[in-house]
């Protein structure tokens, strides 16, 4: 029995907001890497690889927010305008992600699209971290939601390891909705 307590102690329950902030930092670092490669006139393959990683990480992140985090926050706070803005910002980002996924670095406006996506995400992150997250931290069980986020993120990551995300024609992997909602 002590060994099971020890193994439980080794796996801390994730905090939903900390998990999302870690995602924000990861994507920001990728955008900075792209900018550095762009400034150094790096190769198209290197740019394409970075953009694939950006698109994949943003796709997974947006999915877990939309499927788990936003519904929990929307239900717990009386800030529907804030939540609606987040939904619209996600839709705009998904449109640019789809354009980038179907483009290549040699295409017109490729670098500009990455720059605009970076600026959009930076604005979105500032609103989430400055307005939404403080309200959410007071209103939801960040540990419970964090466990759901971590589980869904792992599921999506496994799915995307098999099949790269395509924002324009994405099929969601099967989810046992009944099990999650009970």
N, C-alpha and C positions, 0 to 999 in steps of 0.2 A: 504493500500500500504506500509506503513512503516514496517508492520510485515513481508511482503515478503522480503524486503531488509534485515531485521534483520536475517531471516532464511538463506538467501543466504550468508550473512557475516559469519554465524556460520559454513558453510561448505566450507573451503578453497579448492581451486583447487590444487590437488596433483601435486607435482613436480615429474616427471618420475624418475629422478636419485635418489632423496631422497627416493622414494618408493622402488626402487631396492636395495639401500643400507640398508634400514630397513630389507628387506628380507635377505640380506647377514648376517646381525647381528643376526637375529633370527636363521638361520640355523647354524651359528657358535656356538651359545649358545647351540643348541641341540647336536652338535658334542662334545662340552665340557662336557655336561651332560653325554653323552654316555661314554666318556673317564673316567669320575669320577666313574660311575657305574661299568665299566670294571675294574678299579684299585681296587675298593672295592669288587670285585668279586660278583657283584650284580646278582640278579636272571634273568633267561632267559626271563621271562615275561616282566620285566622292560626294558631289552635290546630291545626286540622285539617291545615294544610300542614306544620307542624312535626312533628306526630305521623306523618304519611305519610313524612317524611324519616327520622325515628327508626326506624320500622318497616322501611323499605327498607334503611337502613344496617345495622341489626341482623340482618336476614335474610341479607344478603350476607356479613356478618362471620361469623355462625354457620355458614353453609354452607361457607365456606373453612376454618374451623377443623375442622368435622366431616369434611369430605372430604379435607383435606390435612394440616393441622397435628396434630390429635389422633391420627390413625393413626400418624404418624411418631413422635410423642412416646410413645404407648402402647407401641410396639415397642421403643423405646430405653431407657425407664426402668421400674423395677419399683415403680410406684406406681399400681396398678390402682384403688384406692379414690379417689385424687385424680382420675383420669381418669373414673371412673364418676360421681363427684359433678358434674363439669363437664357430662357428658352429661345428667344429670337437671336441672341448672340451665338448660341450653339448652331442654330440653323444656318446663319451666315458663315460661320467657320466651316461647317460641313460642306457648304457649296464650294468654298475655296479648296478644301481638302480634296473633293471630288475632281476639281479642275487640275490640281497638282498630281493626283494619282493617274490621270490620263494624259499627262504631259511629260516632257523630258527637258532636261536642262538647256538644250539648244533651242527650245521653242520661244517665240516672242512672249515677253512679259513673265517668264518663269521666275526669275529672281524677284521681280516686283510682286508677284503673287505670294512668294514666301515672305517678303518683307511686310506686306499688308496683313497676312495671316499672323505674323509675329506681333504686329501692332494691335490687332484685334484681340489676340489672346492676352497680351499684356493689359489692355484695358479691362477685359473680362476678369482676369485674375485680381486686379486691384479692387474691383467692385465686390467680388466674392470674398476676398480676404479682409477688406475694409468694412463691408456692410453685412453681407449675408452670414459669414462664418461666426462673427460675434453673436449675432442673434440666434443662429442655429445652436451654438454651444450652450446657450441658456435654455433652449426649448426642447432639444431632443436628447436621447440617450446616445452620446457619441460613441460609446463602446459597442452597444448593440448594432447601431447602424454601421460602425466600423467593421464589425465582423461580416455583415452582409456585403459591404463594399469589397472587402478583401476576398471573400469567396467568389463574388461575381467577377472581379478583376482577374483572379486566377483562372476562372473558367474561360473568359474571353481571351486571355493570353494564350491558353492552350489551343483554343480554336484558331487564333490568328497565327500560331506557329505552324499549323497545318495549311492554312489558306490565308494569304495576306488580305487585310481589310480593303474593301473597295467602298468608299462612301457613296458612290453613285448607285451601286447595285448590291448592297450589303444584305446578306441573309443572316438573321440572328441564329446563333446555335440554340438548340432546344433547351428550355429552362423548365424545371418542374415548378410552375407558378403556384400550384396548390400547396406544395411543401413550403415555399417561401412565405406565403401569406398567412399560414397558420401559426 
